[in-house]
Amino acid sequence: MMKKIFTSVNGDNITDIVDYSLNVVKENPDVKIYIGGDSKRVNKKTCYAIVVAFRFGNRGVHYVYHKEIRPTPKTKWDRLLTEIELVINFGQWFMDNTPLRVHAIDLDLNQDEKYYSNKLHSIGKGWGESLGVPVFTKPDEVVASKAADNIVNKFSG
């Protein structure tokens, strides 16, 4: 079982993301769930964030996150691949352990070839779509990845 502690933006620990998500959907049946992530390297450490974002139509987004600090991989490729792997593996676990529908997987990869992350775009998109849900990447609206970006940008090493 993938036991990850999530945190709300006000600092509350969420020990059971499935129960938490079920309660959010029970109170807001029209909410859409996005799963995404991001990473940031600072010195010899990398902060990875996985986010479950609950989008309430045009009334806003509420998100919770899980953060991990790991040694930085030797290459940018390896860091981005680890980021993709964490998001996809969590997405698979979430869908296997809850009856809730995931609206999309958001990956912090860019469709534009001028960005390094584009080198992993087809890998991430294909892997994510193998879960049976849409995968959104930049410049599309990436709700969960934008939230994860906020988390990792607070990391100072």
N, C-alpha and C positions, 0 to 999 in steps of 0.2 A: 504494500500500500504506500502511496505517495503522501506522507504526512508532512505538510508544510504549514507553518504558521503564517497567516496573512495579517496585515495591519491596515486599519482604516486610516484615512487622512487625519483624523483627530487623535491617532495614537493607540486606539483600542486593539488588543490582540484578538484575532479570530482563529480559534483552534480547529474549527470544523467548517471549511469553506463550502461544503455541500449543504449543510443545514442553513448556513448564512444565506446562500444563494436561493435556496428553496423559500426562505422567509421573505427575501426581497421580491421574488416573483409572486408569492402569495399576496403580498400587499400591493403589488403593481403588476397585474397580469400582462400588460402590454410592453413591459420592459424588454429591451434587447440586450443580450449578453455578448460581449466581445472579450476575447482572450488575446493578450499580446505581451510584448516585452521589449527591452532595450538593454544595452550595456554601455559601460564607460570605463575606460582604462585610466587609472591614476597611479603613476609610478609603477610599482611591481604588483599592484593589486587591480582586480577588475570587479566592478559592481554590476551584478546582473539583477534585473527586476522582472518579475512576472506579474501581470496585472489582470484582474477580472474587472471589467468595466460594465456597469449597468447603465444603459442609455434610456432615458425617459422621453423618447420622442424629441421634441424641440424644447423640452423643459429642463434639460441638463443631463449631466453624467455624474454618477457616483462610482468611485472605484476603490478597490482594496488591492493591496500588493504584498508580494513576498520578495524579500531582498536577500541575495547571497553575495558574500565577498569571497573571491577565489584568487589564487595566484594568476597573474596574467599569462595567457598562452604565448608561445614564442612568436606567433604571427597574427596579423589582423584577420586573416582568413579563419584561423582556428578560433579566435574570439567570436567572430560573427557566426560561425558554424555552431559553437557552443550555445550562443544566444538563441539561434533557431531551434536547436535540439531541446533546450529547456522549455521553450514555449510550446513546441509541438508535443513533446512528451506530457507536459501538464495538460494540454488541451485534450489529448487522447484519454488520459486518466480521468479528467473531469467528465467527459462525455460517457465514459464507461461506468461512472459511479453516480450519475445523477440522471433523472429523466428529463432534465431541462434541455432545451434546444440552444445551442451556441449559434448566434447569428453569423459570426465571422471570427477568423483568426487574423490578427494584425501583426505584420512583421515589419521591423524597422529596416527595410530594404528599399532601394530606390530603383524605379523603372528606367531612369535616365542613365545611359552608359557612361556618362562623365563621372559618376560617383563609384567609389570602390565597391560599395555593397551590391551594386548591380551584378558583379561577378557571381554572387550567390543567389541572385533573384530567382532563376529558374529552379534551382535546388529547393529553396525555401517554399516557393509557391507550389511546386509539385508535391512536395512532402506534406504541406499543410492541406492541400486539396484532397490528398488521399484519405483524410479524415471525413470527407463528405460535406465539408462546409466551404464557403467562399474564403479566399485569402486576400486581404487588402494590403497593399504596399504603397509607398510614397510615389506619386503625389496624391493618391486617393486619400480619402479621409481615414486615418488610422487612429481611432479613438483610444484604444488600449495602449498602443505604442507611444502616443503622445503623453499619456499619463505616466507610463514607465520612464519616458525621457525626463519628466519632472523629478521622479524619484532618483534616478542615477545621477542627475546633475547636482544633487545635494551631497553626493559622495566626494570626499576630499582626500581619500587615501587613508 
